[in-house]
Amino acid sequence: MERSIVTLKRLFSKDIKTEQNNVMQNICVFRVILFCFVICTSMAILNISRIFIVDHKIMTWGYMGICVVSILYFVLILLLGIERTCIPYISITTIGLIVLVSSTAFTYHVIILLTFPIVVASMYDEMRLRKICILADCILYCGQHLCRLLLGNL
């Protein structure tokens, strides 16, 4: 419990320049994922108020998927801590899953999001992570089309 409180303080601290380089990168990516969650929430609210024209059922399933992925990520960060070496891989996987679900739910309105995991991976110093992310992005693109076929959203 104490570790989770320390991690929360580090994640929402205003001064992250005192952290190590890899921890600072993990904190920045956490904030990007939190921002993505807020944006998806606002898009869901706009769809409920009939500003967007996305089917209500598809949007509901998509938003629930984004909530599950985001909450699972937040819990993993709290349990593992922000300084672990596996956190960049978990973060990029989370971003990829959020992009997969949101691009499936929002159809072609957010097709530019498919490059987002590569952008986030460029925040890290590891070249191996970037290569894995480019490969995963290609897989995400195929997965997005499969999800659309399964949901009947083409």
HUTAKA-V191811 format. One record per pair of residues at least 4 apart in sequence whose C-alpha atoms are under 6 Angstrom apart, sorted by sequence separation. I is the first residue (numbers start at 1). J is the second residue. If there is no record, write none. Layout:
i={I I}
j={J J}
This chain:
i={9 47 59 66 67 68 76 77 87 98 99 102 103 133 140 148 19 46 47 148 148 103 121 118 11 96 95 66 62 104 62 100 104 59 58 23 4 7}
j={13 51 63 70 71 72 80 81 91 102 103 106 107 137 144 152 24 51 52 153 154 110 130 133 27 117 117 98 101 144 105 144 148 105 105 83 78 81}
